[in-house]
Amino acid sequence: MALIKFTENYEDLSTDRGFQFKFFCDHCHNGYLTTFKPSVLGMAGGLLSAAGNLFGGMFHSAGETAYDVQRAVGGPAHDEALRDAVAEAMPHFKQCTRCGRWVCPEHCWNHQRNLCESCAPDESEELAAAQAQVTRDQIWQRAQEADLARNIDVTTPAAVFCPQCGAKAKGKFCNQCGARLAANLKCRGCGRELEPGSRFCAECGTPTR
């Protein structure tokens, strides 16, 4: 038996109705789907199974038997279908003589070097990728060196959230529900700063409202 290629980079989509295969590029994994090849035994089994669903009994048993026969003797037919599929798919791939991988010629083959782009990268593509990477690195470096917080008062208290409704607020009262903001509230009795949501001062017991 002749050697069947593409033994590691294909997916077998065959069923009892017929044979079909999907071959993949070893580099980008784009695929090529081969033409569906009906199985004679599978079609016969399907017809008998359909008849069994309509009439039951002997026809249904015959359909199951045909399927079992197809599974038992489908090896040679499957191998033949695979060889035909390989012959159909091979013109859509190129094999690199350096690494042995099969790749698609549209995206992963260096036509000038006659090797796959993993073994012989395209110079213009590599240059463009390198320039893009350097540009990104320089942008990050310049952003880190820039003083973007020059005009920001870092001593300003952080954002205050209303203890009643949770809205972001400023000042002494919430502009959404009108509640007093405990972050800016001090006890009327002793002057101690109150904890958020306090109803009474923890120091002297004076009500906060």
For each residue, the residues with C-beta under 8 A, 3 or more apart:
1: 4 79
2: 83
3:
4: 1 7 79 82 83 86
5: 86 90 102
6: 9 10 23 86 89 90 102
7: 4 10
8:
9: 6 23 24 25 26 102
10: 6 7 21 22 23 24 85 89
11: 21 22 24 31
12: 21 82
13: 20 21 22 33
14: 18 19 20 21 39 78 81
15: 18 42
16: 39 42 45 46 67 70 71
17: 38 39 42 43 46
18: 14 15 36 37 38 39 42 43
19: 14 36 37 39 77 78 81 82 85
20: 13 14 33 34 35 36 37 85
21: 10 11 12 13 14 33 34 81 82 85 89
22: 10 11 13 31 32 33 34
23: 6 9 10 31 32 34 85 89 92 93 102
24: 9 10 11 29 30 31 32
25: 9 28 29 30 31 93 102 103 104 107 108
26: 9 29 101 102 103 116
27: 101 103 104 107 108 116 117 118
28: 25 103 104 107 108
29: 24 25 26
30: 24 25 104 107
31: 11 22 23 24 25
32: 22 23 24 89 92 93 104
33: 13 20 21 22
34: 20 21 22 23 84 85 88 89
35: 20 88
36: 18 19 20
37: 18 19 20 81 84 85
38: 17 18 42 43
39: 14 16 17 18 19 42 43 70 74 77
40: 43 44
41: 44 45 66 69 70 73 74 77
42: 15 16 17 18 38 39 45 46 67 70
43: 17 18 38 39 40 46 47
44: 40 41 47 48 66
45: 16 41 42 48 49 63 66 67 69 70
46: 16 17 42 43 49 50 63
47: 43 44 50 51 63
48: 44 45 51 52 59 60 62 63 66
49: 45 46 52 53 60 63 64 66 67
50: 46 47 53 54 63
51: 47 48 54 55 59 60 62 63
52: 48 49 55 56 57 59 60 61 62 63 64
53: 49 50 56 60
54: 50 51 59
55: 51 52 59 60
56: 52 53 59 60
57: 52 60 61
58: 61 62
59: 48 51 52 54 55 56 62 63
60: 48 49 51 52 53 55 56 57 63 64
61: 52 57 58 64 65
62: 48 51 52 58 59 65 66
63: 45 46 47 48 49 50 51 52 59 60 66 67
64: 49 52 60 61 67 68
65: 61 62 68 69
66: 41 44 45 48 49 62 63 69 70
67: 16 42 45 49 63 64 70 71
68: 64 65 71 72
69: 41 45 65 66 72 73
70: 16 39 41 42 45 66 67 73 74
71: 16 67 68 74
72: 68 69
73: 41 69 70 76 77
74: 39 41 70 71 77 78
75: 78 79
76: 73 79 80
77: 19 39 41 73 74 80 81
78: 14 19 74 75 81 82
79: 1 4 75 76 82 83
80: 76 77 83 84
81: 14 19 21 37 77 78 84 85
82: 4 12 19 21 78 79 85 86
83: 2 4 79 80 86 87
84: 34 37 80 81 87 88
85: 10 19 20 21 23 34 37 81 82 88 89
86: 4 5 6 82 83 89 90
87: 83 84 90
88: 34 35 84 85 91
89: 6 10 21 23 32 34 85 86 92 93
90: 5 6 86 87 93
91: 88
92: 23 32 89 104 105
93: 23 25 32 89 90 102 103 104 105
94: 102 103 104 105 109 116
95: 100 101 102 103
96: 99 100 101 102 103 115 116 118 119
97: 100 114 115
98: 115 116 119 120
99: 96 116 118 119
100: 95 96 97
101: 26 27 95 96 116 118
102: 5 6 9 23 25 26 93 94 95 96
103: 25 26 27 28 93 94 95 96 108 109 116 117 118
104: 25 27 28 30 32 92 93 94 107 108 109
105: 92 93 94 108 109 111
106: 109
107: 25 27 28 30 104
108: 25 27 28 103 104 105 116 117 118
109: 94 103 104 105 106 115 116 117
110: 113 114 115 116 117 119 120 121 122
111: 105 114
112:
113: 110 119 120
114: 97 110 111
115: 96 97 98 109 110 119 120
116: 26 27 94 96 98 99 101 103 108 109 110 119 120
117: 27 103 108 109 110 120 121 122 125
118: 27 96 99 101 103 108 121
119: 96 98 99 110 113 115 116
120: 98 110 113 115 116 117
121: 110 117 118 125 126
122: 110 117 125 126
123: 126 127
124: 127 128
125: 117 121 122 128 129
126: 121 122 123 129 130
127: 123 124 130 131
128: 124 125 131 132
129: 125 126 132 133
130: 126 127 133 134
131: 127 128 134 135
132: 128 129 135 136
133: 129 130 136 137
134: 130 131 137 138
135: 131 132 138 139
136: 132 133 139 140
137: 133 134 140 141
138: 134 135 141 142
139: 135 136 142 143
140: 136 137 143 144
141: 137 138 144 145
142: 138 139 145 146
143: 139 140 146 148
144: 140 141
145: 141 142
146: 142 143
147: 150
148: 143
149: 152 154
150: 147
151:
152: 149
153: 156
154: 149
155:
156: 153
157: 160 183
158:
159: 168
160: 157 168 169 170 181 183 184
161: 166 167 168 169
162: 165 166 167 168 169 174 176 177 179 181
163: 179 181 182 196 197
164: 174 177 179
165: 162 174 176 177 179
166: 161 162
167: 161 162 174 175 176 177
168: 159 160 161 162
169: 160 161 162 173 174 175 176 181
170: 160 175
171: 175 181 184
172: 180 181 184 185
173: 169 178 179 180 181
174: 162 164 165 167 169 177 178 179 180 181
175: 167 169 170 171
176: 162 165 167 169
177: 162 164 165 167 174
178: 173 174
179: 162 163 164 165 173 174
180: 172 173 174 185 208 209
181: 160 162 163 169 171 172 173 174 184 185
182: 163 185 194 195 196 197 198 208
183: 157 160 196
184: 160 171 172 181
185: 172 180 181 182 193 194 208
186: 191 192 193 194
187: 190 191 192 193 194 201 203 204 206 208
188: 206
189: 201 204 205 206
190: 187 201 203 204 206
191: 186 187
192: 186 187 201 202 203 204
193: 185 186 187
194: 182 185 186 187 198 201 202 208
195: 182 198 202
196: 163 182 183
197: 163 182
198: 182 194 195 201 202 208
199: 207 208 209
200: 205 206 207 208
201: 187 189 190 192 194 198 204 205 206 207 208
202: 192 194 195 198
203: 187 190 192
204: 187 189 190 192 201
205: 189 200 201
206: 187 188 189 190 200 201
207: 199 200 201
208: 180 182 185 187 194 198 199 200 201
209: 180 199
